[in-house]
């Protein structure tokens, strides 16, 4: 798929994937909230939620109800 045809959620998932495991987001680190990520990246909360869900499905993030989302 050409880069221009990539969905916003796919672009955001790729960007988050690059941060996972870095000094910024090491294993066990809580990532910013959906609202914070939406504001920072200029996308909707639904787009962030979709990107995070993909990364959870890939086993890179884990979501804990009431606590947040963490790097595995």
Secondary structure, 3 states (H helix, E strand, C coil): CCHHHCCHHHHHHHHHHHHECCCCECCCCECCCHHHHHHHHCCCHHHHHHHHHHHHHCCCEEEECCCEEEEC
